[in-house]
Amino acid sequence: MIRKKALKVALYLSIIATILLLSVVWAMPRSPSPAKVVGIFWQPTLGTKPSGNWDLLGVNTFVPQFGVADGKAWLKTTKIPQWEPLPNWSTIQKQAWSKNLILGLSGQYDEQQARAHVADHGKISLQFIQEQSLTRKPIAYYFPVEADPSWLGVNVLGKTLEKLPKPLWVSIYSVKAEPYAYDSWLASWLPSQTQVFFQDGVGTGVRSPTQARKILENLQQKFGKDRIVIVLEAFRPKSGGGFRAAYPWEIIQQLNTYQNQKVFIFDGPHYLNRPTVYVIALWQKLRTQ
């Protein structure tokens, strides 16, 4: 009886949410060039599996954040120790949302430790690239040691990136809503052939989507639109600490702000479940009518 009541409540809430969504959609001004969702991140953990319907949003590129984390590989390797159990990469690479793969390299879950050993992670990354045996070659690599202006030794990251194969991506963020001279800071260490994922900071509560858009456009003006791509944080802070999945309308607000931009989402398996995808996909469909 309790289960039936819970299901009825969930159904009613879904209907109400859909009605509200339709109201919001029709109230919004039409966008000739909506945001183009092209990629989905996954931070590998033993408690999650990369399974979803993100292709309904337009996703065709999968980005596992780490190929090696804390000295253990998330793919089958010959000499590097591995996490157990490993993801089923054969199944993953058959998914529509994983048509393309940007393969994460070596890093650590602890950011400070990753930065302290950034050069070592560069060496492990080169070894990992040689040892991994995916059936389909990655279209690019992602070096998962993140940078922000507080990192005084960030030049070591730049030197490490120079030694890694291309195409290559790295990610940046800032704990300030509108960081001063952010483009100059990035130019001071970023190698010329490296592309950048800019984390929007909305999920961490640092800034609004509008502020993120402003920073993105400033960076793109200096480095080019194809070289700087925004990462939509699909989570929000919880009052008691930690993070929750963003509600569909929160993600829609971000996407509506990032018009005419390519968007990667962080991260699918943890924060973007199938019902949420269905709601956002419906919004996308209605927006293009």
Helices and strands as residue ranges (DSSP letters): H 2-27, E 36-42, G 54-57, E 61-64, E 68-69, E 72-73, H 89-92, G 96-98, E 100-104, E 106-107, H 111-116, H 118-131, E 140-142, H 154-162, E 168-172, H 182-187, E 194-199, H 209-223, E 228-233, E 235-237, E 243-245, H 248-257, E 262-266, H 268-271, H 274-287
